[in-house]
């Protein structure tokens, strides 16, 4: 392959690939019952240049931020290329975000324009009066959205169907400048925008080669939102930079994931622990193991289902741990203890578990997990939050906010998010174990276990709530579920309440948003059932 004129620069790298293999089908966007959208390197460059022209006409240039609000579609790739071409900063926002939270992200990022798909136009128009510095740049209309086309805003469809445009005369050739602002999930408060610079774009490709060990014969899959770092790091960037074909679903679908992998011949996919529990909760099928997938990249595999998942679906799990702010550890298939997320890359990173006074914990003792790069300064740039950025890397270590422990051999284990542990009658309860037990009940298709303040009033103690989604919208028999819990769980792990809901709200990373469920919970609600009533 011809060497890029500016090695490591996202736009220049894609230009090079568009020259050497213009018609290579690098990404296929899978849209369920609607037509797939196949993207070549030539498509990314041609369409990206058109969008760059749109942005220039709107006064967006070097250092300016623009927001993207859409599910996984080709326009995501085109817009990221366009931003890199101009030196502008893309702010991909989880399309499920709306209301005050959406307004917050647009204002916090100082986005000057918004590119979106029409299904989210109403959400954007609702907050525009509260976002004085942003305007709608363009709206993309998809066949499956059934949203009337309006001439109020420029149509991205028309722009992409217009004649080819040359690259801008003043294109950016800087690498170590912001390329994206990716917001944290904000499960405990306002999300923070993590500034990601262009010189980090090569790191996922290196991990893919030397850690994941992807090859040219692989075909990657993800259903995670591209607004989340996992989908970009494990699938999008390796696919684009290494010319490994990938399939990206518009959104995650636990019931169709194996059928998708069979249809397209996908050999590897990435997911998170909550997604794995959802896949596992699907009714077993005779052909579960009849699939082309060899490797599942997982972050947060529940120990309770780890080996059963591998055996049932005929796959190997490569566990890893990381965050958009930095830090990385992994456990390759077949090495280390089940339940561990691994060890840091030797010679490149250091990781340890510490107490509040930063003294290192003994094996088996829970403390905060912290990272640092060997021989390099640890830096995190939270957009507009200098104090929070400095605190995140206090003492030269990245403070993850995750609580964990090591074993005698130095393997690391995740215990819980700081502030998120559940204690009941003095025992620490792992929600994932309760979830794994409930997930296999034949009437349940998804579950989220969380805590509410204990009726006993004991400080730090919680009563457990299991929010459950009925299989195929059918009714749930609380007596049957509680009886199942009595058989499958220790007494202290049996939920105090069942909360029957239509769906479990999720973040872009498919994490359960238990705070939303908690806000909606009421012991007197018609959809809440108490264990005490079914003893």
PADREN-714009 format. One record per residue (C-alpha): x, y, z. Coordinates in steps of 0.02 Angstrom, whole numbers, plus 32768, in hexadecimal, padded with zeros to 4 digits. Example, Ala and Ser with C-alpha at 12.3 -4.5 7.8 and 13.67 -1.06 7.14 Angstrom:
ATOM    u    v    w
ATOM 8267 7F1F 8186
ATOM 82AC 7FCB 8165
***
This chain:
ATOM    u    v    w
ATOM 8000 8000 8000
ATOM 803C 80AF 7FD5
ATOM 8077 810C 806F
ATOM 8009 8197 80AE
ATOM 8046 8248 808E
ATOM 802A 826A 8147
ATOM 803C 81C1 81A0
ATOM 7FC1 81AA 822E
ATOM 7F4D 8235 81F4
ATOM 7E9D 81ED 81E5
ATOM 7E6B 8249 8146
ATOM 7F12 8231 80EE
ATOM 7F14 8178 811C
ATOM 7E69 8161 80CD
ATOM 7E9E 81C5 8034
ATOM 7F2D 814B 801E
ATOM 7EBC 80B4 8029
ATOM 7E3F 8103 7FB2
ATOM 7ECD 8112 7F34
ATOM 7F12 8062 7F49
ATOM 7E6F 8000 7F60
ATOM 7DDF 8075 7F36
ATOM 7D59 7FF0 7F21
ATOM 7D83 7F88 7FBA
ATOM 7CE2 7F68 801C
ATOM 7D28 7F97 80C6
ATOM 7C89 7FB0 812D
ATOM 7BDA 7F6A 8117
ATOM 7B51 7FBF 817C
ATOM 7ACE 7F3D 81A7
ATOM 7A1F 7F86 81B7
ATOM 79B0 7EF5 81EB
ATOM 791C 7EE4 8175
ATOM 7959 7F76 810A
ATOM 79DF 7F79 8085
ATOM 7A93 7F6E 80BE
ATOM 7B09 7FFF 8097
ATOM 7BB4 7FCB 8057
ATOM 7C41 804A 8065
ATOM 7CE6 804B 8005
ATOM 7D7F 80B5 8026
ATOM 7D51 811C 7F8C
ATOM 7CA4 813C 7FD6
ATOM 7CEC 817F 8079
ATOM 7D5F 81F9 8020
ATOM 7CE3 8235 7F9D
ATOM 7C52 824D 8016
ATOM 7CC1 828F 80A0
ATOM 7D01 831A 8030
ATOM 7C4E 834E 8008
ATOM 7C25 8359 80C1
ATOM 7CC6 83BA 80DE
ATOM 7C88 8439 805F
ATOM 7BE2 8445 80BB
ATOM 7C3D 8465 815E
ATOM 7CAD 84EA 8111
ATOM 7C16 8544 80CB
ATOM 7BCF 8546 817D
ATOM 7C6E 8594 81C1
ATOM 7CB1 84F7 8214
ATOM 7D6C 84E2 8208
ATOM 7E08 84B8 826A
ATOM 7DE5 849E 8323
ATOM 7D29 84B5 8312
ATOM 7CB6 8430 8358
ATOM 7C21 83E3 8300
ATOM 7BA9 8361 8345
ATOM 7B6E 82C1 82F5
ATOM 7AC8 8274 832C
ATOM 7AA0 81D0 82D6
ATOM 7AA4 8114 82E8
ATOM 7B29 80B3 828B
ATOM 7B24 80ED 81D6
ATOM 7BA5 8111 814E
ATOM 7B92 81CC 816F
ATOM 7BED 81B0 8213
ATOM 7C8B 817F 81B3
ATOM 7C74 8209 8133
ATOM 7C62 828D 81BA
ATOM 7CF8 8251 821D
ATOM 7D61 8259 817F
ATOM 7D1D 8306 8158
ATOM 7D49 8345 8205
ATOM 7DFA 8301 81F9
ATOM 7E0B 834F 814D
ATOM 7DE5 83FC 8194
ATOM 7E31 83E6 8241
ATOM 7D83 83F5 828C
ATOM 7D4E 8390 8323
ATOM 7CC0 8314 8317
ATOM 7C51 82FA 83AF
ATOM 7BF3 8255 839A
ATOM 7B5D 8255 840E
ATOM 7AFC 81BA 843F
ATOM 7A5D 81D2 83D8
ATOM 79F1 819C 846A
ATOM 7A24 8238 84CA
ATOM 79A0 82BF 84C8
ATOM 795A 8350 852C
ATOM 79C8 83AA 85AA
ATOM 7A52 8329 8598
ATOM 7A5D 8346 84DC
ATOM 7A5D 8402 84F4
ATOM 7AE6 83EF 8577
ATOM 7B58 838E 8500
ATOM 7B3E 8407 8470
ATOM 7B62 849D 84DE
ATOM 7BF1 844C 853D
ATOM 7C49 841A 849B
ATOM 7C26 84C4 844B
ATOM 7BEA 846B 83AF
ATOM 7BCB 84E5 8322
ATOM 7B63 846E 82B9
ATOM 7B06 83C9 82C1
ATOM 7AFF 833E 8240
ATOM 7A74 82C1 8263
ATOM 79FD 8241 821F
ATOM 7947 8274 8213
ATOM 7909 81FD 829B
ATOM 795A 8270 831C
ATOM 7927 8315 82CF
ATOM 789A 8331 834C
ATOM 7913 8318 83DD
ATOM 798C 8398 8393
ATOM 7905 8419 836A
ATOM 78C7 840D 841D
ATOM 796F 8447 8464
ATOM 79A6 84C1 83DD
ATOM 795F 8558 843C
ATOM 79D1 8527 84CD
ATOM 7A6B 8512 845E
ATOM 7A88 85BF 8415
ATOM 7B30 859A 83C3
ATOM 7AFD 84FF 8361
ATOM 7A94 84E8 82C5
ATOM 7A5F 8453 825E
ATOM 7AE1 8438 81D6
ATOM 7A89 83AD 817A
ATOM 7A09 8322 818E
ATOM 7A19 8273 8145
ATOM 7979 8217 8119
ATOM 7977 8158 811A
ATOM 78F4 80E6 80CE
ATOM 78CB 8095 8175
ATOM 78AE 8137 81D5
ATOM 7807 816A 8187
ATOM 7825 821F 81B8
ATOM 77E1 82A3 813E
ATOM 7869 82FD 80DC
ATOM 7870 83B5 8105
ATOM 78C4 8441 80A5
ATOM 78E8 84A2 8144
ATOM 7997 8457 8151
ATOM 7A14 841F 80CB
ATOM 79F9 8369 8099
ATOM 7A92 82FD 80AF
ATOM 7A4A 8287 802C
ATOM 7A52 8312 7FAA
ATOM 7B01 8344 7FE0
ATOM 7B40 8291 7FCF
ATOM 7AED 8281 7F23
ATOM 7B40 8321 7EE5
ATOM 7BDA 8320 7E72
ATOM 7C83 82F6 7EBD
ATOM 7CE0 8382 7F16
ATOM 7D9C 839C 7F25
ATOM 7DF3 839D 7FCD
ATOM 7DFA 8449 801F
ATOM 7E90 84B4 7FF8
ATOM 7EB3 84D0 80B0
ATOM 7EA2 841B 80E8
ATOM 7EEE 83EF 8190
ATOM 7F8E 838B 8197
ATOM 7FA1 8390 8255
ATOM 7F94 82ED 82B4
ATOM 7FA5 8315 836D
ATOM 7F08 837F 8370
ATOM 7E58 8354 83AB
ATOM 7DF5 82E9 8332
ATOM 7D64 82B5 83A3
ATOM 7D13 82DD 8448
ATOM 7CC4 823E 848C
ATOM 7C52 8252 8521
ATOM 7C55 81DA 85B2
ATOM 7BB2 8181 85D8
ATOM 7B8E 81F1 866C
ATOM 7B3C 8167 86CF
ATOM 7B58 81C7 8772
ATOM 7B4D 827C 8739
ATOM 7B6E 82F2 86A8
ATOM 7BD6 829C 8622
ATOM 7C86 82DC 8602
ATOM 7CCA 82F7 8553
ATOM 7D6E 829A 853A
ATOM 7DDA 82F1 84B7
ATOM 7E27 8270 8441
ATOM 7EB8 82A7 83D3
ATOM 7EDE 8269 8325
ATOM 7F84 821C 8356
ATOM 7F24 8198 83BA
ATOM 7ECE 8153 8320
ATOM 7F5A 80D6 82FF
ATOM 7F52 8086 83AC
ATOM 7EB6 801A 838E
ATOM 7F02 7FD9 82ED
ATOM 7F9F 7FA5 834C
ATOM 7F36 7F4E 83D1
ATOM 7ED6 7EF6 8348
ATOM 7F75 7EB0 82FC
ATOM 7FDB 7E85 8395
ATOM 7F58 7E65 841D
ATOM 7EB6 7E32 83C7
ATOM 7F1E 7DE5 833C
ATOM 7EA3 7E0E 82B2
ATOM 7ED7 7DD0 8206
ATOM 7EA6 7DF8 8153
ATOM 7E36 7D5D 8157
ATOM 7DCC 7DA4 81E4
ATOM 7D29 7E00 81D3
ATOM 7CFB 7E6D 8267
ATOM 7C4F 7E92 82AE
ATOM 7C04 7F0A 832C
ATOM 7B59 7F48 835B
ATOM 7B9C 7FC5 83D8
ATOM 7B7F 807C 83B3
ATOM 7C10 80D0 835A
ATOM 7BF8 815F 83D5
ATOM 7C4D 80ED 8453
ATOM 7D08 80CE 845B
ATOM 7CF6 8011 845B
ATOM 7CA8 8008 83AE
ATOM 7D2B 807E 8369
ATOM 7DC0 8028 83BA
ATOM 7D90 7F72 83A1
ATOM 7D3B 7F7D 82F8
ATOM 7D34 8020 8296
ATOM 7DEA 805A 82A0
ATOM 7E39 7FAC 8287
ATOM 7DC6 7F8F 81F3
ATOM 7DF1 8035 819F
ATOM 7EAA 8039 81C7
ATOM 7ED1 7F80 81A7
ATOM 7E59 7F63 8116
ATOM 7DFC 7EDB 8173
ATOM 7D46 7ED3 813D
ATOM 7CC7 7EF9 81C5
ATOM 7C0C 7EF2 81DE
ATOM 7BBA 7F74 824D
ATOM 7B04 7F69 827D
ATOM 7A99 8004 8289
ATOM 7A7E 7FD4 833E
ATOM 7AA1 7F40 83B0
ATOM 7A2C 7EAD 839F
ATOM 7A44 7E1C 8416
ATOM 79C4 7DAC 83C0
ATOM 7A13 7DBA 8312
ATOM 7ACC 7DC6 8338
ATOM 7AF4 7D11 8309
ATOM 7A89 7D18 826B
ATOM 7AE5 7DB6 8236
ATOM 7B8F 7D65 8253
ATOM 7B59 7CCC 81F0
ATOM 7B16 7D34 8160
ATOM 7BB4 7D9C 814C
ATOM 7C35 7D1D 8188
ATOM 7C6E 7D86 821B
ATOM 7CFB 7D35 827E
ATOM 7D06 7DAE 8310
ATOM 7C96 7E27 836B
ATOM 7CA6 7E9D 83FD
ATOM 7C2B 7EB7 848B
ATOM 7C1C 7EE9 8540
ATOM 7BE8 7E84 85D6
ATOM 7B35 7EC2 85D8
ATOM 7B20 7E94 8522
ATOM 7B66 7DE7 8543
ATOM 7AE4 7DC9 85C9
ATOM 7A5D 7DFD 854E
ATOM 7A9C 7D83 84C9
ATOM 7AA9 7CFA 854B
ATOM 79F6 7D18 8584
ATOM 79B3 7CED 84D6
ATOM 7962 7C40 84D0
ATOM 79E3 7BBA 84A3
ATOM 79DD 7B7C 83EE
ATOM 7A24 7ADB 83A4
ATOM 7A93 7B3F 832E
ATOM 7ADC 7BB7 83B0
ATOM 7B8C 7B75 8392
ATOM 7B77 7B6C 82D5
ATOM 7BC2 7C15 82AD
ATOM 7C64 7C59 825F
ATOM 7C98 7CBF 82F8
ATOM 7D3D 7C8A 8343
ATOM 7D5E 7D1B 83B8
ATOM 7CF2 7D88 8427
ATOM 7D44 7E26 8468
ATOM 7CEC 7E49 850B
ATOM 7CFE 7ECD 8592
ATOM 7CA7 7E95 862F
ATOM 7C7A 7DDF 8612
ATOM 7C12 7DA3 86A6
ATOM 7C75 7D19 86FA
ATOM 7BD6 7CB8 871B
ATOM 7BB7 7C99 8661
ATOM 7C68 7CA5 8618
ATOM 7C8D 7BED 85F9
ATOM 7BD8 7BC2 85D1
ATOM 7BD3 7C4D 854F
ATOM 7C71 7C0D 84FB
ATOM 7C32 7B5A 84F7
ATOM 7B81 7B83 84BF
ATOM 7BB5 7BF1 842D
ATOM 7C5B 7B9C 8401
ATOM 7CC5 7C38 8418
ATOM 7D5C 7C74 847A
ATOM 7D53 7D12 84E3
ATOM 7DE0 7D90 84E0
ATOM 7DBD 7DFC 8578
ATOM 7DFC 7EAE 8582
ATOM 7DEE 7F4A 85EA
ATOM 7E02 7FFE 85B7
ATOM 7DB2 80A9 85AF
ATOM 7DAC 8138 8533
ATOM 7E1B 819A 85AD
ATOM 7EA4 8116 859D
ATOM 7EE6 8079 85EF
ATOM 7EE1 7FC8 85AD
ATOM 7EEC 7F15 85EC
ATOM 7EB9 7E70 85A0
ATOM 7EAC 7DB5 85B9
ATOM 7EC4 7D4B 851E
ATOM 7E59 7CAF 8507
ATOM 7E94 7C1A 856B
ATOM 7F09 7C76 85E0
ATOM 7EED 7CB7 868F
ATOM 7E59 7C9A 8702
ATOM 7DA5 7CA8 86CA
ATOM 7D5D 7D4C 8709
ATOM 7DFE 7DB0 86F6
ATOM 7E0C 7E3C 8676
ATOM 7EC5 7E19 8668
ATOM 7F66 7E78 867D
ATOM 7FAD 7F17 8630
ATOM 8020 7F10 8599
ATOM 80CB 7EE5 85E0
ATOM 814C 7F6D 85CC
ATOM 80CC 7FEA 858C
ATOM 8052 8001 861C
ATOM 804D 7FEE 86D7
ATOM 7FB0 7FCB 873A
ATOM 7F8E 7FB2 87F1
ATOM 7F03 7FB2 8872
ATOM 7F11 8034 88FC
ATOM 7EBC 806B 899C
ATOM 7E80 811D 89B9
ATOM 7F2F 814E 89F4
ATOM 7F7A 8109 8951
ATOM 7FCE 8079 89AC
ATOM 7FC6 7FDC 8943
ATOM 7F44 7F5B 8977
ATOM 7F71 7EAA 89A4
ATOM 7F34 7E1D 8932
ATOM 7E7A 7E04 894C
ATOM 7E61 7EB2 8997
ATOM 7DEC 7F26 8939
ATOM 7E29 7FD3 8909
ATOM 7E2B 804C 8877
ATOM 7E7B 8014 87D4
ATOM 7EFC 8090 8793
ATOM 7F69 8094 86F5
ATOM 8000 80EC 86B1
ATOM 8068 80E2 8613
ATOM 811D 80AE 8628
ATOM 818F 8142 8609
ATOM 8102 81B5 85D2
ATOM 8099 8239 8625
ATOM 7FE5 820A 8645
ATOM 7F6F 828D 8600
ATOM 7EB2 8295 85F3
ATOM 7E5B 832A 85A6
ATOM 7DA8 833F 85DE
ATOM 7D63 83C9 8571
ATOM 7D59 846A 85D5
ATOM 7D7B 8411 867A
ATOM 7E30 842F 86A8
ATOM 7E1A 8404 8760
ATOM 7DC4 835F 873A
ATOM 7E4A 8337 86B9
ATOM 7ED5 8354 8737
ATOM 7E7D 82EF 87BD
ATOM 7E66 825E 8744
ATOM 7F23 824D 8734
ATOM 7F57 8284 87E2
ATOM 8004 8247 880E
ATOM 8026 8211 875C
ATOM 7FA8 8182 8761
ATOM 7F03 8175 8704
ATOM 7E7C 8162 878A
ATOM 7DFC 80F0 873A
ATOM 7D74 80FD 87BE
ATOM 7D61 8040 87B1
ATOM 7D76 7FD3 8849
ATOM 7DCF 7F2D 8838
ATOM 7E4F 7EB6 887E
ATOM 7EDD 7E44 884A
ATOM 7F02 7D8F 8871
ATOM 7FA8 7D46 88AB
ATOM 7FE5 7D36 87F6
ATOM 7FC1 7DEB 87CC
ATOM 7F23 7DD2 8765
ATOM 7EA9 7E64 8772
ATOM 7DF0 7E57 8797
ATOM 7D67 7EDB 878C
ATOM 7CF5 7EE4 8825
ATOM 7C85 7F7B 880D
ATOM 7C82 8031 87DC
ATOM 7CB0 80A6 886A
ATOM 7C0E 80D8 88BE
ATOM 7BB1 804B 8869
ATOM 7BCA 7FB8 88DE
ATOM 7B33 7F62 8928
ATOM 7B38 7F29 89DC
ATOM 7AAC 7ECA 8A2F
ATOM 7AAC 7E93 8AE4
ATOM 7B68 7EA6 8AE5
ATOM 7B86 7E3E 8A48
ATOM 7BC7 7E88 89A5
ATOM 7B51 7E57 8918
ATOM 7B90 7E49 8865
ATOM 7AFC 7E7E 87F6
ATOM 7B3F 7E19 8764
ATOM 7B2A 7D76 87C4
ATOM 7A76 7D9E 87EC
ATOM 7A59 7DD4 8737
ATOM 7AA5 7D34 86F1
ATOM 7A31 7CCA 875D
ATOM 7995 7D2B 872A
ATOM 79C5 7D3A 8672
ATOM 79AB 7C80 8650
ATOM 78F4 7C85 868A
ATOM 788A 7C58 85F3
ATOM 7816 7CEF 8607
ATOM 78A1 7D71 860C
ATOM 7905 7DBC 857D
ATOM 796A 7E42 85DA
ATOM 7992 7E6F 868E
ATOM 79E8 7EF7 86F2
ATOM 7A08 7EE8 87AD
ATOM 7A24 7F85 8813
ATOM 7A16 7FC3 88C4
ATOM 79A3 8039 891F
ATOM 79BA 8078 89D2
ATOM 7994 7FEA 8A4A
ATOM 78EF 7FF1 8AA8
ATOM 7955 7FC7 8B43
ATOM 79A5 8073 8B37
ATOM 7A53 8028 8B50
ATOM 7AD6 809F 8B08
ATOM 7B1F 8060 8A64
ATOM 7AA6 7FCF 8A5C
ATOM 7A37 7FAA 89C6
ATOM 799B 7F4A 899C
ATOM 79A8 7EF5 88F2
ATOM 7936 7F19 8860
ATOM 7934 7EAC 87C4
ATOM 78EE 7F0B 872F
ATOM 78B6 7E87 86B1
ATOM 7877 7E8D 85FE
ATOM 77F6 7E08 85CE
ATOM 781E 7D91 8540
ATOM 77BF 7DC5 84A3
ATOM 7756 7E3F 8507
ATOM 76FF 7DB4 8566
ATOM 76C8 7DC1 861B
ATOM 7740 7D92 86A6
ATOM 770C 7D28 8739
ATOM 7766 7D75 87D0
ATOM 774B 7CD7 8836
ATOM 77A6 7C70 87B4
ATOM 7838 7CEB 87AB
ATOM 784C 7CF5 8868
ATOM 7843 7C37 8874
ATOM 78CB 7C2D 87F1
ATOM 7934 7CA7 8856
ATOM 7920 7C40 88F4
ATOM 7961 7BA8 8897
ATOM 79F1 7C02 8840
ATOM 7A2E 7C83 88BE
ATOM 7A66 7C90 8971
ATOM 79E1 7CDE 89DF
ATOM 7A3A 7D85 89EE
ATOM 7A44 7D96 8931
ATOM 798B 7D80 890E
ATOM 7943 7E27 88D2
ATOM 78CB 7E7E 8946
ATOM 7867 7EBD 88B2
ATOM 7843 7E95 87FB
ATOM 7828 7F2B 878B
ATOM 77D9 7EF7 86E6
ATOM 7806 7F6F 8658
ATOM 77F7 7F74 859B
ATOM 78B2 7F8B 8585
ATOM 7951 7FA9 85E8
ATOM 7993 8057 85C0
ATOM 7A46 8050 8580
ATOM 7AD9 80C2 8563
ATOM 7B36 80C9 84BC
ATOM 7BA7 8041 8501
ATOM 7B0F 7FD4 8528
ATOM 7B26 7FEB 85E2
ATOM 7A86 7FE2 8645
ATOM 7A4C 808E 867C
ATOM 7A10 8057 8727
ATOM 79FE 810C 8760
ATOM 796B 811E 86E6
ATOM 791B 8080 872A
ATOM 793B 80BD 87DA
ATOM 78E6 8164 87B5
ATOM 784E 8108 8771
ATOM 7846 808A 8800
ATOM 77B8 8091 887F
ATOM 778C 8007 88F7
ATOM 76D4 802D 88DB
ATOM 76DC 802B 881D
ATOM 7676 7FAA 87BC
ATOM 7713 7F67 8768
ATOM 7770 7F47 880C
ATOM 7760 7EA4 886D
ATOM 77A8 7E85 891B
ATOM 77FD 7DE3 894A
ATOM 77A8 7DE7 89F5
ATOM 7700 7DD1 899F
ATOM 7736 7D30 894A
ATOM 7791 7CD4 89D4
***
